[in-house]
Amino acid sequence: MPTYKIAIVGAGPAGYFTAQAFQKAQNEEISFSIDMIERLPTPWGLVRSGVAPDHPKIKTVSKVFEKIAKESNFRLFANVEVGKDVSLKDLRDQYDAVVLATGASKGRKLGIPGEELTNSLSAADFVPWYNSHPDYVNTEVDLSSDTAVVIGAGNVAMDVARILAIDPTELDPTDVADHALTKLKQSNIRTVIICGRRGPEHAAFTAPELRDLPKLENTNVYIDFKQIQEAESRVAALSEIEKDLKNNLEAMKLIAEHAKKGVERKLEIKFLAAPIEFKGNNKIEEVVFTQNQVENGKIISSGEKFSIKCGLVISAIGYDSVEYSGITIENGRINNIAGHVEHNLYTTGWAKRGPTGVIGTNKSDSTDVVELIIENLKEPKLSEGITSLLKSGHEVIDQLAWEKINASEMISGEIAGKPRIKITKWRVISAILKK
Ligand SMILES: Cc1cc2nc3c(=O)[nH]c(=O)nc-3n(C[C@H](O)[C@H](O)[C@H](O)COP(=O)(O)OP(=O)(O)OC[C@H]3O[C@@H](n4cnc5c(N)ncnc54)[C@H](O)[C@@H]3O)c2cc1C
C-alpha cells in the first residue's frame, strides 16, 4: 500500500481540517503520513490569536484539532517557519504534496491621508495584542481618550469594538492577555463607534454576533432606527431576500429598538459613513467621513461631510496573505485555482480564498482540496521529510512538547479562574520543556 508524504504549512483551522480530510481518506489502498509545520511555538492559528476572549465556546473546536493530532500518522513541527527555517522549494522536494494553510495576517489599509498617525491601528495588530500573540505583545495602544472609532462592518470590527466597550471586569474570567486586561482596566474609553461605508443591508456582521450585543450588561448598544428602516424598504424592493440578510436586519432592528440601560458605556454602529481623512497632531484626533447614500443599489457619496473626534482608530477592513519566497499573492490571496497552486503545491483556508467565512468554512474548503490532491498523486516519494531540512539544534515543538505547554497554560489558568494563561515568552516555554 502506498504511503504519501504530506506537508501542511500552518496549524490553524484550515491546516487541521486538511489533516483530518487526509485521515478520513485513508483505506486499504492508500495511506498518508502528515507533517504539520507551524511558525509559532503553539498551534491553532486564529482560534488562539483571533477569536475573541469573551467567546470561549468557539475555541472548543481546539478539542477537534487535538483529536486529529493524536492520530498515529500526524506529526507537529511547531516553531518552524517556512520561508525562514526551511524553504518552500526544499519542502516541495521532500513531500508528495505541500498544502499552504498559512492564513492571512496582514491588515488591509484604507489608503487615506493620516492613516499613519499614532494610535491609528489595524485590527491585525490590535487583536493579537489582546490575544497574547508573541509577535504583538508590544503593540502600542493608548486608551486615554474617551472615544474610539472602529472602521469596518464585519465580525472582526465587532469583536474589537466589544472588547473596547465592555466593562473590562467582564474579561476577568477569560484568557485575554494580562497586559491587555491591565490596560483595558485603566482605559478612559466610554464611547466606541463602528463605522461601515455601506448600508445595514451590506454589512458583513453575522446574526448570532449581532444578537449577542443587546445582552451586554454594562454597555448601551445603539443603531439609528431610521437607518434600519430605510435599509428594510430598500431590501423590500428586491425580488428575493436571502435568509441571512433578513436575520441580520431583524437583529439590527432589535438593537435599534432596545431600551437604553442607563449605563455610561456606549457602542454605536453607524452605516453609510466612509472615512476620507484622519486628522491629528502626530496622534489621531479626528476622523473625517463622507456621508454615503444608496441609490439604485449603488453606494455613492451624498457630498456631505461630518467628523468624529476620537483618540483611537482601529481599522478592521480585511486581511491579506503575507508573501514569502516561492509563492505569489494576488488580491491578497495565494495565487491558486480551486486550491491548486502548481505541481505538488496547494493552498486552503484564508490563504486560498481570503479572509472570509467562519471556522467551519475551512472544513469543506480543505476537504475539496484534499480530494483534488489525491486525484493528482503519482508515485510516492522516497525521502526523509522535514527532519532532513532543519539545521541541527533547531528547537522543534512537537505534539508532546505542545501538550506540555498546553497543560501548563491550563493549570495556571485554573488557579486564576480562567480557561488558560497563554505563554508569550520563549524563555518560559523552554523552562516548561526542561521540566
Ligand atoms: C479577529 C478574528 C476573530 C474571529 N472570530 C471568529 C469566530 O468567533 N468564529 C469563527 O467561526 N471564526 C472566526 N474568525 C475566522 C477564523 O478565525 C478563520 O476562518 C480561520 O482561522 C482561518 O483559518 P486558517 O487556518 O486559514 O488561518 P489561521 O487561523 O490564520 O492559521 C494560519 C496559521 O499559519 C501559520 N503560518 C503563517 N505563515 C507561516 C509560515 N510561513 N510557516 C509556518 N506557519 C505559518 C500561522 O502562524 C497560523 O497559525 C475570526 C477571525 C479573526 C481575524
The ligand as an SDF file (V2000), in Angstrom:
LIG
                    3D

 53 58  0  0  0  0  0  0  0  0999 V2000
  -10.1870   38.6330   14.8830 C   0  0  0  0  0  0  0  0  0  0  0  0
  -10.8450   37.4040   14.3250 C   0  0  0  0  0  0  0  0  0  0  0  0
  -11.8950   36.8100   15.0290 C   0  0  0  0  0  0  0  0  0  0  0  0
  -12.5260   35.6760   14.5190 C   0  0  0  0  0  0  0  0  0  0  0  0
  -13.5550   35.1230   15.2250 N   0  0  0  0  0  0  0  0  0  0  0  0
  -14.1950   34.0440   14.7300 C   0  0  0  0  0  0  0  0  0  0  0  0
  -15.2810   33.4720   15.4580 C   0  0  0  0  0  0  0  0  0  0  0  0
  -15.6480   33.9400   16.5520 O   0  0  0  0  0  0  0  0  0  0  0  0
  -15.8900   32.3690   14.9190 N   0  0  0  0  0  0  0  0  0  0  0  0
  -15.4880   31.8360   13.7160 C   0  0  0  0  0  0  0  0  0  0  0  0
  -16.0760   30.8500   13.2570 O   0  0  0  0  0  0  0  0  0  0  0  0
  -14.4640   32.3720   13.0010 N   0  0  0  0  0  0  0  0  0  0  0  0
  -13.8110   33.4610   13.4830 C   0  0  0  0  0  0  0  0  0  0  0  0
  -12.7840   34.0130   12.7710 N   0  0  0  0  0  0  0  0  0  0  0  0
  -12.3890   33.4000   11.4740 C   0  0  0  0  0  0  0  0  0  0  0  0
  -11.4560   32.1900   11.6780 C   0  0  0  0  0  0  0  0  0  0  0  0
  -10.5050   32.5110   12.6390 O   0  0  0  0  0  0  0  0  0  0  0  0
  -10.8160   31.8150   10.3280 C   0  0  0  0  0  0  0  0  0  0  0  0
  -11.8570   31.3240    9.4780 O   0  0  0  0  0  0  0  0  0  0  0  0
   -9.7430   30.7490   10.4350 C   0  0  0  0  0  0  0  0  0  0  0  0
   -8.8530   30.9640   11.4960 O   0  0  0  0  0  0  0  0  0  0  0  0
   -8.9250   30.6680    9.1370 C   0  0  0  0  0  0  0  0  0  0  0  0
   -8.0990   29.5470    9.2540 O   0  0  0  0  0  0  0  0  0  0  0  0
   -6.6840   29.3920    8.5300 P   0  0  0  0  0  0  0  0  0  0  0  0
   -6.1620   28.1070    9.0130 O   0  0  0  0  0  0  0  0  0  0  0  0
   -6.8630   29.6200    7.0820 O   0  0  0  0  0  0  0  0  0  0  0  0
   -5.7880   30.6180    9.0570 O   0  0  0  0  0  0  0  0  0  0  0  0
   -5.1490   30.8960   10.5210 P   0  0  0  0  0  0  0  0  0  0  0  0
   -6.0920   30.5640   11.6000 O   0  0  0  0  0  0  0  0  0  0  0  0
   -4.6550   32.2920   10.4460 O   0  0  0  0  0  0  0  0  0  0  0  0
   -3.9020   29.9120   10.5960 O   0  0  0  0  0  0  0  0  0  0  0  0
   -2.7500   30.1040    9.8170 C   0  0  0  0  0  0  0  0  0  0  0  0
   -1.5580   29.5420   10.5700 C   0  0  0  0  0  0  0  0  0  0  0  0
   -0.4200   29.5170    9.7070 O   0  0  0  0  0  0  0  0  0  0  0  0
    0.7240   29.9060   10.4160 C   0  0  0  0  0  0  0  0  0  0  0  0
    1.7310   30.3880    9.4670 N   0  0  0  0  0  0  0  0  0  0  0  0
    1.6710   31.5310    8.7330 C   0  0  0  0  0  0  0  0  0  0  0  0
    2.7740   31.6480    7.9540 N   0  0  0  0  0  0  0  0  0  0  0  0
    3.5430   30.5510    8.1860 C   0  0  0  0  0  0  0  0  0  0  0  0
    4.7980   30.1120    7.6910 C   0  0  0  0  0  0  0  0  0  0  0  0
    5.4750   30.8150    6.7590 N   0  0  0  0  0  0  0  0  0  0  0  0
    5.3230   28.9590    8.1520 N   0  0  0  0  0  0  0  0  0  0  0  0
    4.6460   28.2180    9.0770 C   0  0  0  0  0  0  0  0  0  0  0  0
    3.4430   28.5970    9.5900 N   0  0  0  0  0  0  0  0  0  0  0  0
    2.8830   29.7400    9.1500 C   0  0  0  0  0  0  0  0  0  0  0  0
    0.2030   30.9740   11.3660 C   0  0  0  0  0  0  0  0  0  0  0  0
    1.0820   31.2060   12.4630 O   0  0  0  0  0  0  0  0  0  0  0  0
   -1.1290   30.3720   11.7790 C   0  0  0  0  0  0  0  0  0  0  0  0
   -1.0250   29.5600   12.9130 O   0  0  0  0  0  0  0  0  0  0  0  0
  -12.1140   35.1350   13.2700 C   0  0  0  0  0  0  0  0  0  0  0  0
  -11.0590   35.7390   12.5690 C   0  0  0  0  0  0  0  0  0  0  0  0
  -10.4350   36.8580   13.0930 C   0  0  0  0  0  0  0  0  0  0  0  0
   -9.3130   37.5150   12.3270 C   0  0  0  0  0  0  0  0  0  0  0  0
  1  2  1  0
  2  3  1  0
  2 52  2  0
  3  4  2  0
  4  5  1  0
  4 50  1  0
  5  6  2  0
  6  7  1  0
  6 13  1  0
  7  8  2  0
  7  9  1  0
  9 10  1  0
 10 11  2  0
 10 12  1  0
 12 13  2  0
 13 14  1  0
 14 15  1  0
 14 50  1  0
 15 16  1  0
 16 17  1  0
 16 18  1  0
 18 19  1  0
 18 20  1  0
 20 21  1  0
 20 22  1  0
 22 23  1  0
 23 24  1  0
 24 25  2  0
 24 26  1  0
 24 27  1  0
 27 28  1  0
 28 29  2  0
 28 30  1  0
 28 31  1  0
 31 32  1  0
 32 33  1  0
 33 34  1  0
 33 48  1  0
 34 35  1  0
 35 36  1  0
 35 46  1  0
 36 37  1  0
 36 45  1  0
 37 38  2  0
 38 39  1  0
 39 40  1  0
 39 45  2  0
 40 41  1  0
 40 42  2  0
 42 43  1  0
 43 44  2  0
 44 45  1  0
 46 47  1  0
 46 48  1  0
 48 49  1  0
 50 51  2  0
 51 52  1  0
 52 53  1  0
M  END
$$$$
